[in-house]
Amino acid sequence: MSQLVCVARIGAAHGVRGAIKLWTFTEDPFAVKRYGPLLSKDGKRQFEVAQAREAKDHLVATFKGVTTRDEAERLNGIELYVARDKLPATDEDEYYHTDLIGLAAVTTEGDALGRVLAIHNFGAGDIIEIAPPKGATMLLPFSNAVVPEVDLAGGRVVIALPQEIEAEERGEALSTGRPRERGDP
């Protein structure tokens, strides 16, 4: 079987007839219905979406065979996967997170930085997390300026490390983001 890709996560039960809140990670939230049976991470459980409707920031869905609130509550938190080969092809400069995780990260000079650990989005754009061989992970913007090259065939991403300003080392105060008033140091 091809690699599995997480496409949704089951949330809390919704109502008394077995409906659940379904958080999708697909461009089209209703695509989860078209992929056929969705699998648990270990591949041992299958779920098939019977019905789905849009809610505020998620879907309200029912699965075949889940008819009570108790059954729905037991599913809370399960991530749902499909085989990678069932997903549509990506456009140029578009990637599935699973394709990036594990790639080697190198500088523009070719020096090893580590491996791609994860791609995050906390609301202000994508962030690439790099795990170096030693020390804390690096969180960098996943932008063309910082990641000018993604070489899936070569198994690497090229990172243009942004310039960092160590204000404290130069004896300057760090900016708080507010304008300075007359008399401020």
N, C-alpha and C positions, 0 to 999 in steps of 0.2 A: 504494500500500500504506500502511496506517496505521503509526503510529510503532511502533518495535520496543522491547520491554521485556525486560531481562535476567532470566531465570527460573532459571538454573543455571550452574554452572561445572564443567567436567570436571577431575577430579583424576588421580591416578596410576593406572596399570594395576593390576588386581587379578586375580591368577592368570595362567594361561597361555592361556586360551580367549577373550581379547578383552574381558573385563569391565573396567570402570573404576569408580573412585570418583566419585560424582556429588553435588556440593554444591548443593542446591536453595535457592531464595530465595522459595519459595511457602509459604503457610500449611499446606497439605497437600503434603508432599513428593512424593506420587504423582501430583499434578496434572500434572506434566510429561508423563506418558503420555497424558493426555486432550487436550492442546493440539495434537496432531498433530505434523508434522515441526517440529523445532527448528532454528533458523537460526544460522549464525555471525554475528558483528557486521556484516560486510559483506554478508550475505545470499547469498553465493555458495555456501556449503556447507549441506547439510541433514543432519539426524540424526534418526532415528526410534528411540525407545526400544523395544526388543524385549521385554526383561524387566527387572524391578527388584525388589530386596528391601531391606528396611531393615537398616542397620548401626548402629553406635553413634551417630554424629552426621551421617550421610550415607546415601546409597543406594549399593548395588552394582548396577550396571546394565550391560546389553549393548545395543549399537546394531545394527540390521539392517546387514549387510554388513561388520561388524568382527568378525573371528573369531580373530585372533592377538594375542599380547601386544605384538608390535612395532607393529601397527596401533594398538592401544590407547595405547601409550606416546606415539605421535606426536600424540595428541589432547589431551594434558595441558595444562591452562591455557586451553583454548578456552571462551569464554563463550557460552552458548546463549540465544537470543532467540525471542520469539513476537510476533506482531502485537498491538498494544494492544487491538484490538477482540475478540480471542479471550479476554481475561481477564474474570472476573466483575466486576460492578459493585461499588463499594465502599460500605460503610455510612457513615452520617453521622460526621464527624470521623475518617474513615479515608481515606488517600491512597496512591496509588502514588508512589514516589520520582520517577519520570519525570514525573509531573504537576506536581511542585513545583520541579524543577530548572529554572532560568532565570526563575522568577517574580521580579518586583521586590520588594524588601524595604523597607518604610517603617516609621517609628516610629509610635506611637499618635497623635502630633501631625501625621503626614503627611509628615515630612521623609524624604528618600531616604536609605537606608542602603547600597544596592547590589543585588546579585542573588543568588538562592539558587544556590550552587555545587554542593552535595551534601547528602545526609542520611547520617549515619554512625550506627553502633551498635557501641560497643566493649565492650558487656556491661552497661552501667549505664543503659540507656535511649537513646532516639534523640537525636541532636544535629544541629542544622541549621547548615550552614556558609554564611556570607554573605560574598561578595566585594565589598568597597567599591570605589568608583572608584579610590582610592589606598590604599596601605598593606596591611598584613597582613589575612588573612581573620579573621572572627569565628566562634567556635564557641559556640553557645548551646544550652541544653536545648530540645528540641522538645516543649514542654509547653504546656498551655492557659494557664498563667500568663505564659510568655514569648512564645508565639505565640497570642494570643487570637483571631485571625481569619485564615482562609485563604480568599481570594477567587479561586477558579480562573477564573471567568468574567471577573473584572476584572484577572487576571494579576498578583496581588500577595499578599504575606503581610504582616500587621501584626505588628511586633515591639515588645514592651514590654521595653525594655532593663532588665536587673536592676541594682539598686544595687550598686556596687562599693565596697569599703572599701580604701582605700590606707593600710594600717597603717604602712608605712614612712614615709609623708609625715607622719603624726601622731606619729612617734617611738616607736611601739609595736613590740614584737617580734611576728613572725608566729607563729601557733599551729602547733605540731608535731602537735597532736592527742592528745598525752599529757597526763595531769593534772600540774599543777605540784606540786612537792614544797616543803615548808617550806624557805625559804632560796633558792629559785629566783628569779632576777630577774623 
